[in-house]
């Protein structure tokens, strides 16, 4: 792991300058970063990435036999016809 010290408004460049990370501010133990990168590069917080990975693993562990049960789920209330109004 490369460890760098940066002050507010100083930047780190990655990928031959394609990605720029700027320290926007420091407040207590929290650092605010600004990231400039092409749209083709996905940028996300680590906890979001880990949650997505866990969701993908869980989805891949579903056996095809179990998918038949999905058709037995009752329709959502929004898809049911409206109830007749009582007089």
N, C-alpha and C positions, 0 to 999 in steps of 0.2 A: 504494500500500500504506500502510495506517495502521499506525504503529509506536507501541506503548504500553509503558510500564514499569509493572510490577506487582510487589508484594512477596508473600511467602508469605501465603496466606489472603485475598488481594485477588482481585476478580473483574472480568470484562468481560461485559457483557450484549449480546446480539444479538437482532435480530428483535423489537423492542419488549419485551425482557425474557423472551421465550419460551425463549431459549437462554442459559445461564449457564456461563461458563468460569472456573474457579477455579485459581489456582496453589497446588498442594498442597505442593510442595517443590522445592528446587533442590539438586542434588548434582553438583558439578563442572560439566561442560558439559551436564548432563541436567536437564530441567525436567519435573516430574510435574504433569499437568493433570487436573482433574476436570471433566467436562462433563455438565450437566443439560439435557436437551432432551426434547420429546415423542417418543414412539416412532415417530411418522410421519416424523421427520427422521433420515435415515441419517447415521451418524457413523463414519468409518473413517480409518485412517492413510493418508497420501498414497501410500505404496508399495503398499498393498493396492488402492487405487483404480486406480493405474496398471496393476497386474497384471491386474485385472479388465477394464479397458479393452482391454489388449493381447489377452487371451483372447477377448474379444468380436470384436475385429478379425480375429483368426485364424480364428474360427469362421465369420465372415461371408465369408471368402475361400475357403471350401471350395465347390467347384463341385458341383452336384447329380449330375453324372455320376460323381464320385468316391465318392459315398455307397454305390453298389452294392458296392464293395469291402468294406464293413463286414460284409455278410452272409457273407463268406468267412472271417471271423476264427474260429478254432477256439473251442469253448466253454471256459470257465474250468474249472480242476480241481474247483472246488466244485460245478459243475453236472453232473459226470460221476458215474455210479453207482459205489458203493464197490467196490474190488477184492476178489475172494474171498480169504478167509484160507487160507493154505497149511497142510496138516496137519503 
